[in-house]
Amino acid sequence: MNGSAEVYSARMAAMRAAQDGLLRSVRVALGGRFRLTCLMPKRARMPIALTIAGSDSGGGAGIQTDLKTFAALGVHGASAITCVTAQNPRGVTGIEAVTPSMVRRQIEAVFAELPPRAVKTGMLYSAPIIRVVADYFGSGRRPSLVVDPVMVATSGARLLKPAAVRALLDELLPLATLVTPNLDEAEILVGMKLRSVDDLRWAAHEIYGRFGCAALVKGGHLRSERQAVDVFFDGREELILNAPFIRGVGTHGTGCTYSSAIAAYLARGLELVESVQRAKQFITRAIRGSRRIGRHWVLDTFGQAGLRGL
């Protein structure tokens, strides 16, 4: 290939690259030899979210599903592990808590170099761990805090010590942007049985009134209804979020995924109401697309979200 042909080929390649948005600047030096100088585009910054929760060795809930959800929604996930659990979809066979001081050191390490735009908490397990988290987020300006008040696993294992409930109510919930209790957890928070959508609405208002944080009361276990109904209230706006029950699948980690999706959307800069609405769509699709793993089911987190820009 002679010099003029080389220059022409370089020009055409540069034009195609520029048209594709791959180059911000192209400079071609003409002559017997040529030089192509390319300045690559600025790389977009990825939002960061932090999960403070327990590890699920089965990978279907806890830290593992939080990080999968963050990644599926285009958010970098950081973590502070509160407990190591031995569990699978059938049940929890062991729990070993991380020391409260180590939980705090993890949080401080993340904030020092990777300040998150949103934080969610899951399994906190004990009053000392809750107090460490509350102390950290109670001082200075902190990002949006989504509290998933994990108390009992789907299998029935207790994931929050009875003595820790009071610390959760008195010290952490007043700092939260949003709390996301399921039916059983909401009953503990308000101290009464909830049997209807009207009860869920009352509970959401009651939680806001008591703790000053927005509430998303999830009614997926309310079997008197034909749909999975959740109620959101933030002191100004109430949302009734409906989705059809997905029959024939056994779900595990739905609460973790739901609250993580809310945190991910907050990290991306969405307002709370829109974050909740989009997270409801996300979890509904994840349940609908559930896949078999061994003899159990796993939520379809990546298949319906990560590749479709949800």
Secondary structure, DSSP 8 states (H G I E B T S, - for coil): --HHHHHHHHHHHHHHHHHTT--SEEEE--SSS--EEEE--------EEEEEEEEETTSSSHHHHHHHHHHHTT-EEEEEEEEEEEEETTEEEEEEE--HHHHHHHHHHHHHHS--SEEEE---BSHHHHHHHHHHHTSS---EEEE----B-TTS-B-B-TTHHHHIIIIIGGG-SEE---HHHHHHHHTS---SHHHHHHHHHHHHHHHSSEEEEE-TT-TTSSEEEEEEE-SS-EEEEEEE--TT----SHHHHHHHHHHHHHHTT--HHHHHHHHHHHHHHHHHT-EEETTEEE--TTTTTTTTT-
